[in-house]
Amino acid sequence: MPFARIDLARGKSAEYRRTIGEVVYDAMLDALNVPKDDRFQVINEHEPENFFIDPSYLGISRTGDCVVIQLTLNAGRGVEQKRSFFKAVADGLHERLGLRREDVFISLVEVAKENWSFGNGEAQYAT
């Protein structure tokens, strides 16, 4: 059950934002093997003065079009799955939106399964 938070500078169209969500979801299905229909995403736009992205950290040249994707997911996926996910998202956003691969920032936050409640005040995955 990944939960995606997607942040970007204000000014992109609804279709652009929707496409980002689709690319992230498709990559989750293909690279991370999440179940179909397991799509929980929040997309936030920020005024440029409230959206600080270092333009050159680790020698990667970023622009104001940088998209930040944070995925909270169950722990347990291997490094190769994560690499495949990162690449699928960067490639998909480049192909579908023309977004520079350098402008795709992704962070994974792994949690234990019992840390989720999908509703009703219950921990559905707790055993």
C-alpha positions, 0 to 999 in steps of 0.5 A, spaced: 500 500 500 504 505 497 502 512 499 504 517 494 505 525 495 507 529 489 510 536 490 511 541 484 511 548 483 505 552 482 503 553 474 502 546 471 495 544 468 491 539 471 492 534 465 500 535 467 499 533 474 494 527 472 499 525 468 505 525 473 500 521 478 499 516 472 506 515 471 508 514 478 502 509 479 504 505 473 511 504 475 508 502 482 505 496 478 510 494 474 517 495 478 514 495 485 508 489 484 503 493 488 496 490 487 491 493 482 487 499 484 492 500 490 492 508 488 493 513 494 496 519 491 496 527 493 499 532 489 500 539 491 502 545 488 507 550 491 508 557 490 515 558 487 518 562 494 515 556 498 518 550 494 526 550 495 530 545 491 537 545 491 539 546 483 546 542 483 546 537 489 550 531 487 552 535 481 545 534 478 542 540 475 535 541 477 530 547 474 524 550 477 520 544 474 523 539 479 518 534 481 518 531 488 515 524 489 515 521 496 512 514 496 511 511 503 510 503 502 511 497 506 518 495 508 521 489 504 523 491 497 530 490 494 535 495 491 534 493 484 526 493 485 527 500 487 532 502 482 527 500 477 522 504 480 526 510 480 528 509 472 521 507 470 518 514 473 524 518 471 523 515 464 516 515 464 515 523 466 520 524 460 517 521 455 510 523 457 511 530 459 518 532 456 520 533 464 528 532 464 530 526 468 534 531 472 528 534 475 525 528 478 527 527 485 524 521 489 524 519 496 522 512 499 519 511 506 519 504 508 514 502 514 512 496 517 505 493 515 502 495 522 503 502 521 497 503 516 489 504 517 485 504 511 479 506 515 474 504 520 480 506 525 483 499 524 490 496 522 488 492 517 495 489 516 496 488 523 497 481 525 
